[in-house]
Amino acid sequence: MPRGDDYRTSFDAEAISHMYDVRAVFTSVRILAMILAAVILVLGSVLVNRAQYKALGQALSWAATLTLVLVLALTVFGWLNFDALFILMHQILFEEGTWSFQYNSLLITTYPFDFWIAMAASWAFVLVLICVVALLIGQRLKSAKSIKQT
């Protein structure tokens, strides 16, 4: 990583600090996702063990629907005004004054808005795909018989 004082040809201390902040956010999100996945697996296992397939199907369907609504709302917001969404996300996730850089800085030219738009679209696509699978499984489980096998 080129380091130095010229913000156009190297990453200055502020840019490097912001990249560490971004890494911390992504790490926190990844850990939260793993914790949520573990909780979902445990709760799902309990419901399956108790043969409560309809309850599991209902939970999957609700979780998928709520996630789809959130993804759709963020997608519409981003489509209408990506700059505003980008600024709002930074205001929520980072300390004030730690995420503003000159438009021609190396950080901005390395990771331009088009990069973040593509990343957001990729994340949204993956989330929608997971939600559709969860909805399909949820619908199937809601119609399953609640007979405990011995």
C-alpha positions as CSV (number, residue, x, y, z in Angstrom):
1,M,0.0,0.0,0.0
2,P,1.6,3.3,-1.1
3,R,1.9,5.5,2.0
4,G,2.9,9.1,2.1
5,D,1.8,12.7,2.2
6,D,0.5,13.2,-1.3
7,Y,-3.2,12.3,-1.1
8,R,-3.3,11.7,-4.9
9,T,-0.5,9.2,-5.2
10,S,-0.4,7.6,-1.8
11,F,-2.6,6.8,1.2
12,D,-2.1,9.4,3.9
13,A,-2.6,8.7,7.6
14,E,-6.3,9.6,7.5
15,A,-7.0,7.3,4.5
16,I,-5.2,4.4,6.2
17,S,-7.1,5.1,9.5
18,H,-10.4,5.0,7.6
19,M,-9.4,1.7,5.9
20,Y,-8.8,0.2,9.3
21,D,-12.1,1.5,10.5
22,V,-13.8,-0.1,7.4
23,R,-12.1,-3.3,8.2
24,A,-13.4,-3.2,11.8
25,V,-16.9,-2.6,10.6
26,F,-16.7,-5.5,8.1
27,T,-15.2,-7.8,10.8
28,S,-18.0,-6.8,13.3
29,V,-20.6,-7.5,10.6
30,R,-19.0,-10.9,9.8
31,I,-18.9,-11.9,13.5
32,L,-22.5,-10.8,14.0
33,A,-23.6,-12.8,10.9
34,M,-21.8,-15.9,12.3
35,I,-23.5,-15.4,15.7
36,L,-26.9,-15.0,14.1
37,A,-26.3,-18.1,11.9
38,A,-25.4,-20.1,15.0
39,V,-28.5,-18.9,16.9
40,I,-30.7,-19.7,13.8
41,L,-29.1,-23.2,13.6
42,V,-29.7,-23.9,17.3
43,L,-33.3,-22.6,17.3
44,G,-34.0,-24.4,14.0
45,S,-32.5,-27.7,15.4
46,V,-34.7,-27.3,18.5
47,L,-37.8,-26.9,16.4
48,V,-36.9,-29.8,14.1
49,N,-36.2,-32.0,17.1
50,R,-39.6,-31.1,18.5
51,A,-41.2,-31.7,15.0
52,Q,-42.4,-28.1,15.0
53,Y,-42.0,-27.7,11.2
54,K,-44.8,-25.2,10.8
55,A,-43.2,-22.9,13.4
56,L,-39.8,-23.3,11.7
57,G,-41.4,-22.5,8.3
58,Q,-43.2,-19.5,9.8
59,A,-40.0,-18.2,11.3
60,L,-38.1,-18.7,8.1
61,S,-40.8,-17.0,6.1
62,W,-41.0,-14.0,8.4
63,A,-37.3,-13.5,8.6
64,A,-36.9,-13.7,4.8
65,T,-39.8,-11.3,4.3
66,L,-38.5,-8.8,6.7
67,T,-35.0,-9.0,5.2
68,L,-36.4,-8.6,1.7
69,V,-38.4,-5.5,2.7
70,L,-35.2,-4.0,4.2
71,V,-33.1,-4.8,1.2
72,L,-35.8,-3.4,-1.1
73,A,-36.1,-0.2,0.9
74,L,-32.3,0.3,0.9
75,T,-32.2,-0.6,-2.8
76,V,-34.8,2.0,-3.7
77,F,-33.1,4.6,-1.4
78,G,-29.8,3.9,-3.1
79,W,-31.3,3.9,-6.6
80,L,-32.9,7.3,-6.0
81,N,-30.0,8.9,-4.2
82,F,-26.9,6.8,-3.7
83,D,-24.9,9.7,-2.4
84,A,-27.4,10.3,0.4
85,L,-27.4,6.6,1.3
86,F,-23.6,6.5,1.2
87,I,-23.4,9.5,3.5
88,L,-26.0,8.2,5.9
89,M,-24.2,4.8,6.2
90,H,-20.9,6.6,6.9
91,Q,-22.6,8.8,9.5
92,I,-24.0,5.8,11.2
93,L,-20.9,3.6,11.0
94,F,-18.0,6.0,11.4
95,E,-17.0,9.0,13.6
96,E,-17.7,12.4,12.1
97,G,-14.7,13.8,10.2
98,T,-13.0,10.4,9.6
99,W,-14.6,9.5,6.3
100,S,-14.5,12.6,4.1
101,F,-11.8,12.8,1.5
102,Q,-11.0,14.9,-1.5
103,Y,-12.7,13.6,-4.7
104,N,-9.3,13.0,-6.4
105,S,-7.6,11.3,-3.4
106,L,-6.1,7.9,-4.0
107,L,-8.7,6.4,-1.6
108,I,-11.6,7.7,-3.6
109,T,-10.1,6.9,-7.0
110,T,-9.2,3.4,-5.8
111,Y,-12.7,2.8,-4.4
112,P,-15.0,5.1,-6.4
113,F,-18.8,5.3,-6.0
114,D,-19.2,2.9,-8.9
115,F,-17.3,0.3,-6.9
116,W,-19.6,0.7,-3.9
117,I,-22.7,0.7,-6.1
118,A,-21.5,-2.6,-7.6
119,M,-20.7,-4.0,-4.1
120,A,-24.1,-3.0,-2.8
121,A,-25.8,-4.6,-5.8
122,S,-23.8,-7.8,-5.2
123,W,-24.7,-7.9,-1.5
124,A,-28.4,-7.2,-2.3
125,F,-28.4,-10.0,-4.9
126,V,-26.9,-12.5,-2.5
127,L,-29.3,-11.5,0.2
128,V,-32.3,-11.7,-2.1
129,L,-31.2,-15.1,-3.3
130,I,-30.8,-16.4,0.3
131,C,-34.2,-14.9,1.2
132,V,-35.9,-16.6,-1.8
133,V,-34.4,-20.0,-0.7
134,A,-35.6,-19.3,2.9
135,L,-39.1,-18.4,1.7
136,L,-39.3,-21.6,-0.4
137,I,-38.1,-23.8,2.5
138,G,-40.4,-21.9,4.9
139,Q,-43.4,-22.5,2.7
140,R,-42.5,-26.2,2.3
141,L,-42.1,-26.6,6.1
142,K,-45.4,-24.8,6.9
143,S,-47.2,-27.4,4.9
144,A,-45.2,-30.3,6.4
145,K,-46.9,-32.7,8.9
146,S,-46.0,-32.2,12.5
147,I,-45.4,-35.8,13.3
148,K,-42.4,-36.6,15.5
149,Q,-40.5,-39.6,14.2
150,T,-39.3,-42.1,16.7
